[in-house]
Amino acid sequence: MQSVDKLLINATVVTMDMDYTILRQGAIAIHDTKIVAVGHVTAIQSNYTAVETVDCIGRVITPGLLNAHTHIP
């Protein structure tokens, strides 16, 4: 099992991959400042342990989207 700094679990994860996959019970593993894994909660928790785990139930996460706030002229 790989150790990471943070796990974000139980979120709706919008991956923005080629298939526009949406994971209803998704999780993200983060080490340092990098996303190391995105997947279903059970898969991520069975492969990663974390210093901090954040339950994101009721939240939507789009990994890698750094600045969603913009003003279009």
N, C-alpha and C positions, 0 to 999 in steps of 0.2 A: 504494500500500500504506500502510495506516494504522499509525502507531507507538503501541504501548501499553507499559505498565510490565512486565506479566507475562503469559505464556501458560502455562496448565496444559493439558498434552496427554496423550493416550493413556489417559485415565480412562474409567471407566464413568460417564456423566453421567445422573443421574435428574432430568429437567427439571421435573416436577410441573406440566406444562401440562395443558390440558383432555383431551389424548389419553394422558396418562401416558407420554410418549415417553422411551425409554431409549436413549441413544447409547452403543453398545459401544466405539467408538473416538472418544470425544468430546474436546472442547477448550473452554476458556473463556479469553476475552481480558479482561484487567483493566487499567483506566487510573485512576490515583489510587486511590480506594477503591471504584470502581464497576465492575460487570460490564458490558462494552460489547457482548459477543457470546458466544453459546453455539452450538455446532454440531459437525459432524464435523471431525476433525483436518485433513483435506486442505483443506476449505473455509476454516477459520480460519487455517491457516498460509499459504494463498495470498492472504489479504486483510490479514493483520496481521504486523508484526514487533515483537519485544519486546526490552527491555533484559535480561530474565531469562526463561528457559524452564524449566519444571519438568516432568520426565517423571513422570507419575502412574500408570504402568502398575501394575495390580493394586489400584488404589484406586477408591473410589466417591465421587463428588462430587454434592451436591445444591445447586446454586447458589441463593443467597439465603437458605438455611436457616441462621440465625445461631446458634441455641441449640437443639440437638437433645437436650440433657440436661435432663430435667425429672422431678419427682416428683409423681405424681398421688395425692392423698389417698384 
